[in-house]
C-alpha cells in the first residue's frame, strides 16, 4: 500500500512518517484490497492542548474511508484513526462475505 503523508504548518520528522507508514501497513491484515492512503497532519493554532489534527483517507475499491481525529500528539491521533479504520474494514469484509 502506498502512503502519502502531508504535514501542514510544521515539518514532520522521519520517525513520525515511519510510525504512520508502519501503523497503516497493519491495516492490510484486515483488508487486502487497500490501494493507498493519504495522511494529512495539521497543527491548529489554539491555546488548547489538543491542537494536533490527523485526517486519513483510505482508498479501497468502491469508495473511500475518511477518519479525522484531534489529539495532543500525532502518534495518538494516528493510532486512533487506524483503530477506527480497522473497525470499518472489518465491517466491510463481513458485508462482502455475507453476499
N, C-alpha and C positions, 0 to 999 in steps of 0.2 A: 504494500500500500504506500502511496506517495503522500507525504505530509508537507503542506505548505504552511510555514509559520510566519506571521507578521506581527511585529511589535510596534505599537503606536505610542508616541510620546516618551519612549525610552529605548535603550539598546539592550536586547536580550543577550545574555552570555551563553556560551556554548553548553554549559551544564544544564541550563533551563531548556534549551532546544532539544538536547539529548533526552532529558526527562520526558518531555512532551512526546517525542517520537517513540520512546520505549513504552510509555503508558498506552499510547494509541495502538501500537502494534499488538498489544494483548487483546484488542477488540476482535481481531481476526480469528481468535479461538471460538468466539460466539457466532460469527457470521463470516463465511469465507468469501463472499462476493463484494466486499467493500472495494470501491475503486480508488478513492482518495479522501483526504481530509484537509480542510482549511482551518487554521487556528489563528484567531485574532486576539491579541493580548493588549489591553489598554490600561493606562494609569489615569484615573479620574482625579482631577484637582479639587478635592474636597477635604474638609477637616476630619471626616470620619475615618476610622482605621480600616474599614472595608472599602478600599478605593481601587482594588485590582479587579478588572473585568476580563473574563475569558469567554470567548464565544467559539464554539467548534461546530463546523458544518461538515457532516459526513455524507459523502456521495455514494449511494448504493443504487443498483438498478431499480427503476420505477420512480423513486422520489428521493429527496434529501432529508436528512435529520439535522435539526439545529438545536443546540443547547447553549444556554448563556447563564453564567454564574458570576456572582460578585463576592469576593473574599478578602482576607487580609494578605494572603500570599498566593502567588501564581500557582505554586505546586498544589496547594489545597484546591484551587479553582479547577485545575486540570483534572485532578483526581475525582472531584465531584461530578464534573462534566462526563468523564469517562464512565463512571458508575451509572449515571443516568442513561448514557448511550448503550451500555451493556444491557440494561433492563429493556430498552426499546428494541434492541437487536434480538434478544431472546423472544420477546412477544412476536416480532416479525417472523422469526424462524418457526415458532409454534403455529402461527396462522398459515404459513406456507405448507407445513407438514400436514395440517388438517385438510387441506384442499385435495 
